[in-house]
């Protein structure tokens, strides 16, 4: 596990060196380890005396009626209708960048299907760590000062979710169609590994690795 700690420490130092308010996205498919990774990164930033705001895109879901308007098993509905990106920008990203002292880190509780308002104070210099799926889609281009894509095979991510949630470990199981196919749409149409600042292979939780890529021209 020391390999993981050292790896995240290096990343934390890289982000801490950025000036002003910094917006960081932690992206990856379901089960890739986004929330855990972001929480660990936040702790290291705090230990380095950085002010941190933690948020998750799951706090900006659309209402249930919108999320399932194409049907509960429809992959397009999962990709297109899950989140309210206007709300994410209006209540979190735009206020934070404009210097607001308070921002909303969540506006919707998808479990109760109700609007909420969870506010957090923001220091003049702070790091926002936002984790979630689909964060490198077209609507969010240009929103991140630094972004991470956690690369994990579906066979690994679905095994993790099965252990965590009791779901089917097979990505091709009928129960997983909406989510597996919806995330394939994202990977194929938005190519998040090309858009991210860095790509990390998080298949081995104890030993994440930086994915080497060719330089972009």
MARPAFI-109737 format. One record per residue (C-alpha): residue in three letters; y, x, z. Coordinates in steps of 0.2 Angstrom, whole numbers, padded with zeros to 4 digits, always signed. Example, Ala and Ser with C-alpha at 12.3 -4.5 7.8 and 13.67 -1.06 7.14 Angstrom:
<nodes>
ALA-0022+0062+0039;SER-0005+0068+0036;
</nodes>
This chain:
<nodes>
UNK+0000+0000+0000;UNK+0012+0015+0002;UNK+0012+0016-0017;UNK+0019-0001-0018;UNK+0032+0002-0004;UNK+0038+0018-0013;UNK+0039+0010-0029;UNK+0050-0005-0023;UNK+0061+0008-0013;UNK+0065+0016-0029;UNK+0069+0000-0038;UNK+0080-0005-0023;UNK+0090+0011-0024;UNK+0093+0008-0042;UNK+0100-0009-0039;UNK+0110-0004-0024;UNK+0119+0009-0035;UNK+0126-0005-0045;UNK+0144-0010-0040;UNK+0151-0027-0035;UNK+0141-0043-0035;UNK+0125-0040-0044;UNK+0113-0054-0051;UNK+0095-0049-0052;UNK+0081-0059-0060;UNK+0063-0057-0055;UNK+0053-0066-0069;UNK+0034-0068-0072;UNK+0021-0081-0075;UNK+0015-0091-0061;UNK+0004-0081-0049;UNK+0012-0064-0054;UNK+0019-0061-0037;UNK+0037-0064-0040;UNK+0042-0072-0023;UNK+0033-0058-0013;UNK+0040-0045-0024;UNK+0058-0052-0022;UNK+0056-0054-0003;UNK+0051-0036-0001;UNK+0065-0030-0012;UNK+0077-0040-0002;UNK+0071-0033+0014;UNK+0073-0015+0008;UNK+0091-0019+0001;UNK+0095-0026+0018;UNK+0089-0011+0027;UNK+0100-0001+0015;UNK+0115-0011+0022;UNK+0116-0021+0006;UNK+0121-0040+0008;UNK+0108-0050+0000;UNK+0107-0068-0006;UNK+0089-0074-0010;UNK+0086-0089-0021;UNK+0072-0096-0032;UNK+0073-0106-0048;UNK+0062-0119-0040;UNK+0077-0125-0030;UNK+0084-0131-0047;UNK+0070-0142-0053;UNK+0074-0157-0063;UNK+0070-0174-0056;UNK+0051-0179-0058;UNK+0056-0193-0071;UNK+0063-0179-0082;UNK+0050-0166-0079;UNK+0036-0178-0084;UNK+0044-0188-0097;UNK+0033-0181-0111;UNK+0017-0184-0100;UNK+0010-0175-0085;UNK-0001-0163-0096;UNK+0011-0159-0109;UNK+0015-0140-0111;UNK+0031-0143-0120;UNK+0037-0153-0105;UNK+0033-0139-0093;UNK+0043-0127-0103;UNK+0057-0138-0109;UNK+0060-0150-0094;UNK+0055-0142-0078;UNK+0072-0134-0073;UNK+0091-0139-0073;UNK+0099-0124-0079;UNK+0116-0132-0080;UNK+0115-0135-0061;UNK+0109-0117-0058;UNK+0124-0110-0067;UNK+0136-0123-0060;UNK+0131-0121-0041;UNK+0125-0103-0040;UNK+0128-0091-0054;UNK+0145-0096-0059;UNK+0152-0097-0042;UNK+0144-0081-0036;UNK+0152-0072-0051;UNK+0169-0080-0049;UNK+0170-0073-0031;UNK+0166-0089-0021;UNK+0162-0086-0002;UNK+0149-0100-0003;UNK+0136-0104-0016;UNK+0121-0116-0017;UNK+0104-0108-0018;UNK+0095-0124-0020;UNK+0100-0141-0027;UNK+0084-0151-0029;UNK+0068-0153-0018;UNK+0054-0156-0031;UNK+0042-0161-0017;UNK+0053-0175-0011;UNK+0061-0178-0028;UNK+0078-0178-0020;UNK+0095-0169-0022;UNK+0099-0157-0008;UNK+0112-0144-0005;UNK+0107-0127+0003;UNK+0122-0116+0004;UNK+0123-0098+0008;UNK+0138-0087+0012;UNK+0142-0072+0000;UNK+0150-0056+0004;UNK+0163-0048-0008;UNK+0149-0036-0013;UNK+0132-0043-0013;UNK+0115-0044-0022;UNK+0108-0060-0028;UNK+0089-0059-0030;UNK+0083-0074-0040;UNK+0064-0076-0043;UNK+0056-0089-0054;UNK+0047-0092-0071;UNK+0056-0093-0088;UNK+0071-0083-0082;UNK+0072-0074-0099;UNK+0074-0089-0109;UNK+0088-0092-0122;UNK+0098-0102-0110;UNK+0099-0089-0097;UNK+0103-0074-0108;UNK+0118-0064-0102;UNK+0116-0070-0084;UNK+0107-0055-0077;UNK+0115-0038-0072;UNK+0097-0032-0069;UNK+0080-0041-0073;UNK+0062-0038-0069;UNK+0047-0045-0078;UNK+0031-0044-0068;UNK+0017-0042-0081;UNK+0000-0049-0075;UNK-0015-0055-0086;UNK-0018-0074-0084;UNK-0036-0070-0078;UNK-0028-0061-0063;UNK-0013-0074-0060;UNK-0025-0089-0060;UNK-0037-0081-0049;UNK-0023-0078-0036;UNK-0017-0096-0038;UNK-0035-0102-0035;UNK-0036-0092-0019;UNK-0019-0098-0014;UNK-0019-0116-0019;UNK-0037-0121-0022;UNK-0034-0123-0040;UNK-0045-0119-0055;UNK-0046-0100-0058;UNK-0050-0103-0076;UNK-0033-0103-0086;UNK-0042-0113-0100;UNK-0048-0127-0087;UNK-0041-0144-0093;UNK-0031-0145-0076;UNK-0022-0130-0081;UNK-0017-0135-0099;UNK+0001-0140-0095;UNK+0005-0124-0086;UNK-0005-0111-0096;UNK+0000-0117-0113;UNK+0018-0120-0107;UNK+0019-0102-0101;UNK+0011-0096-0118;UNK+0026-0105-0127;UNK+0038-0095-0116;UNK+0030-0078-0119;UNK+0028-0081-0138;UNK+0046-0088-0141;UNK+0056-0079-0128;UNK+0047-0062-0127;UNK+0053-0059-0109;UNK+0045-0041-0109;UNK+0058-0036-0123;UNK+0073-0044-0114;UNK+0070-0038-0096;UNK+0078-0022-0090;UNK+0061-0016-0084;UNK+0043-0022-0085;UNK+0031-0019-0071;UNK+0013-0021-0071;UNK+0009-0030-0055;UNK-0010-0033-0058;UNK-0014-0022-0043;UNK-0003-0028-0029;UNK-0005-0012-0019;UNK+0000-0001-0034;UNK+0013-0009-0046;UNK+0017+0002-0061;UNK+0032+0004-0073;UNK+0027-0001-0090;UNK+0032+0012-0103;UNK+0041+0005-0118;UNK+0049+0012-0134;UNK+0067+0013-0133;UNK+0077-0001-0141;UNK+0088+0003-0156;
</nodes>
